[in-house]
Amino acid sequence: MLKNVKLTNFGIHKDWNGPFEKGLNAIVGDNTAGKTQIMESICYALFGKTQNSKLEKIINFDADKAIVEINLNDTLVQRDRTKTTSSLNKIKKIELENLLNINYKEFLSIFYISSHEQQNLFDASYLRNFLIELFNLNEYSNVYQKLNVELNTLTQINTEIAKVNKELLKKRYLRIKNYKIIQAEKINKYKTALSQIRVNVNSLYSSKGKIEQKFSEIQRKSNLLKAGKCSKCERDYSATDVKQGLEKLKEATLLMKTKESKLIKVLNETKLKETKYQRAINNVDDKITRCNRVMTIIKEQANKKTELRNEKRITEIKSVLSVFSPKAFPSYLLQAYIPVIINTANKLLRLIFKNTTVDIRTEKAESNRPDFKPFIKRGKETLEMKDLSGSERVLVNLCFRLGVISIFKQLCKTEIDFMLIDEGLERVDDENSLRVLQMLKHFMSLNFLNQVILVTHKTILKEQEGVNYVMLEKKI
């Protein structure tokens, strides 16, 4: 449980010390008061990373060092950040890792709902991607496919060995060698293109930084004009001069926003190209690796063409392949854990909607591949996530997330017994927001969590009993 968070020159917080209590905690304040930065400071203290802020920008602009200190179950964790380095104090790295027993990616996926995640929570495919990543099923699928390719290749070669001669092996070897050369040329072409794209991306980021500097300059001039000062020499200005100056700055702001919008569009398109070429490189690299493997096998066969090769490897692949098949260990994960998620989610959901339950389809019937498509049952009616209102989708996803926490806490020993929710209820109506508070209290009574820290703007959540309110004043 987080008992205290102390910030020095972290973001806009020059000197802030906030106590947190067991149960529900609500961080309340106006926009730009630094609510999200408190959430990110907790991540930084525990893992040395922040999800949304660049590390070099978390230090207050007029300071040399930022300091975050938290009290986690009477264990002090302090992390300092200068412009270039980060250091962990009060506790050794190995001690902190043993204490947490969870990596940063898992923490974000399980215990932290960020403000940037809210739109994803309305996406029906979010749950599917979340669970596939949680169970690491893509890795099982990738290994299964690669082993299948290798097994088929080796089996085919063994089938052909008895009926081929060295001349035929030589032709096969040359054919694969030529194919490898073509792929090598292709990968060089892709790498050249990718290198240029990355140069373009860096250039676009540089241009974006210049635009951000221009916005800062416009804001500085605007503040001077509003104070009746010249934006260049700071001498007193007449009301007419101020008005004219502000009009020019308004025009400049609109122009910069237009440039920024065009730049961001080009940047996004360029990054998509970068991803496309990187995938192409990886694909061709796999082909070259397979070519090398097959060429090595052919060389061996040319020396002993009548002897079956790689029988040991084929036996190994067949024994391991069954583990990675969709019906093996991945299926076990689904059968063992998905019912727990569903059961927990439904118990919590009934505290909000009396006649609503959820279920998860774990595989597509036509392919036997993991699917994780959620269904909602309301009376006799079966719905999909897209059929729910935005408020209902948020609540269903929150129940699923709490179900995942119940699994993780049973399987892993960790000192993380709190959940961070950054503006997670902003699109939920007032009545259901109050029900969510009761649901969170109920979930904490099951001893999976001791604490929930919630950032909110909702007025109705600022007046409830049994909530520790951490009030932030807007920074000037």
Phi, psi and omega in degrees: 000136177280120180262333184199146173230125180239125183240136174231113178059030176265114184060233180269358182270101179286319180206098184227136181225113185237125175274143175237150184243167175294140180100215184273131175234134181238122175268119187238136178176167180289171173300148181067014177278349176095026182294310181296327179296330175294317176301314183291329178296326177295315177300317183295317180299319184281322190235354181072019181222155171232147187284322191240343182255134174293138186301324182288349181256002181277347179277136177306138192301333182255019180240161179264341185209142174252143180230130174238128176230128178234154176249106182251104181051049178068013173254122181275130177235121179235134177229130179254149179224118171265189181295337186233340186228160177230140181222143180259130182234169175073341181206145179283153183301315182294325178293319179294318179297319178293325180294316183280314182053041180201140179271172186297319181296318178294321179300314180294326184282339188245311192255000185225115172256108185272164179296330180284349182269350190300318181296325177297327182294343178267356183269124182296336180276351183298314182300316180302309181296322180299312183288322177300319179289320181300315181272359178059036186288335178298325179294319177299316181296316181296316179296318180300317181293317180295318178296322178297317180298314180296317180298315180297320180296312181294321179296318180296319180296315179298325179294326185273340187304316185295334186250006180251160174245177185297328180296319180292322177297321179297316178299318179296319180298314181294322179298316179291322179298315178297320178298320179297319179299317179298318180293324178296319177296321181294318182291327176295321178296317179296319182295322177297315179296319180295321179299317179294320179298318180294326173298318179295320179298315179297320178296319180293320177297322178296317178296322178297321178296322178295321177296318178298322177296322179295319176300319179297319179295318178298319179296320179298314180296320180298318180298320178295316180296318179296335177271005178080025182244152174292136183287351179254307185252354177066020172283162182296140180246150173283164180300323180294316179297320179299313181300314180296319180297317180295323178298318179295320179294324178298316178296318179296322179296315179299319180296317181292324178296321178296316179297318181296318181298315180295320181296315181297321179298313180295320180298315179297318179296320181293321179293327175296319177297320179301314179297319181299314182290325179296319177296321180296320178296315179299320181295314180292324179298321176298320180297318180296320178299316179295322178299315180299319181296314182292322179297321177296318180296319181296322178299318179296319182292328180295329180281325181225071188291339182269353182260129178293136185250159172060026178298323179296317180294321178298318178297318179298315182297316181298323181288323181279328185302323182295333180289322186270357181292153181304335182270359183258243186299318175304321178295323178298317178302316182295314183293329183277322192253325182300317178301327178293317178299313182298314182298313179296315181300319181291323177298319180287321183295327180294340175288343181252309181241114186294327187249024183238131174228165180234159176213160180232124173281120188273345178204155175279130184299326185282340184236347183062022179263151179304136185237311178059035178278125181276143174235147181242129179251123179235100187068235177267358185267135176252125185239162170255170181301325182293341181278348181274160173287164180302319179297316181295323180295319178299316183293318179297315179296322178296319178296319176299317181297319178294327175297321177295321178299319181299324177291310185299318182293332178282330184268330188238135177273112182216150176278357176287105178233030179225160178232135179255126178234108183264099178059042183283347185244018185293334181257009178263136181295164187300317182300313180287333177298319178294324178293325178295321177300317179294322179296317179296320177297319179297317181296321178294331178292343178277359175072019171276331176226148173253348190204140172233127177249120190238127171268131184210152170251354188291126183298321185293337180273359180266002187232015186268145177283157179076017179236130175274115183264127176252106187268131178247136175268146181292133181282139180259000000 
